[in-house]
Amino acid sequence: MSPVLDQDSRQRRQHYQLPDMVINNINSSTALSVEDREALLLDSDIPRPYAGYKRELGNILLLLFLYVLQGIPLGLAGSIPLILQTKNVSYTDQAFFSFVFWPFSLKLLWAPLVDAVYIKRFGRRKSWLVPTQYVLGLFMMYLSTCMDSLLGDNHVPDIVALTATFFLFEFLAATQDIAVDRKST
């Protein structure tokens, strides 16, 4: 099936049509009523014509909101090396903190699990989005209470605890990214 382009449109819009061969086969091989033919066309896997962005504006805004939310942990983790540098932490410790960003690089390892495991009643994407959002929110509240002790108020920051905490934080954000990316397709 090849897409047919609208000549009067500035954008390319895909309108799919059944090939004449399929329509002729349906007409000649069986004597179907008009209702039966319409039911066959409705049940087929033919994509619907482009409907415009206004119908999808709610989904677009939801995806935009979710992508902004998953950027917050990245921004917070990206600012920690600057704080560590002002506290005269060694370059070795700063390099150790860079392990925090690995979950986004390695999310393809658990992405099949996120795609395969879900609660049917709750839905394929919501099964991961909603709990991840709640846990990320709770995690941010936890970080707001213990960030000063992790960064070391009057002493050297505990790099291992800081890295482990932010690694888990980024793991949750990467899991949300997997679910949002799947929802956007």
C-alpha positions, 0 to 999 in steps of 0.5 A: 500500500503506498501513501497518496499525497494531497496536492493542495497541502503544504505538509505531507499527509498520509492517506491510505487506500486499499489497493484495487486488487483487494477491493476487486477480490472482495467484490468478485469472490463474495457477495458482501453487503455494504455493511459487511464491506464497511465492517471489513474496512473498519476492522482492518489495520489501515491507519486513519487519515491525518486528523490534525494536531488539535485532536492530539494536543492533550497527548502532546502536552502530557508528553511534554510535561513528562519529559520535563519531569524526567529532566529534573533528576538529570539537572540535579545530578548534573549540578552536583559535580559543580558543588563537589568542585567548590568543596575541593573534592578530588578528581577521582571522587568526581569521576566516581560520581559520573557513574550516576549517569550510567542508567540512561546509557544502559536503560536498554538492558531493562527496557524489555522488562518495562515493555513486557511486565504490566498490570492489565487493569491499570494499563501497559504504560500507566503500570510504570509511569504512575508508580515511578512518578510517585517514587521519584516524588518521594525520592525528591522529598527525601533528598531535600531533607538529607542533601546537606549531610550527603554533601558534607556541611563541615566535612568532606562529602560522602561520595559513595553514599552520594553516588548510590543515592543519585544512581537510584534517582537516575535509575528511576528517571531512566525507567520513566523515560522508557515508559514515556518513550513507549507511550509516545510511539 
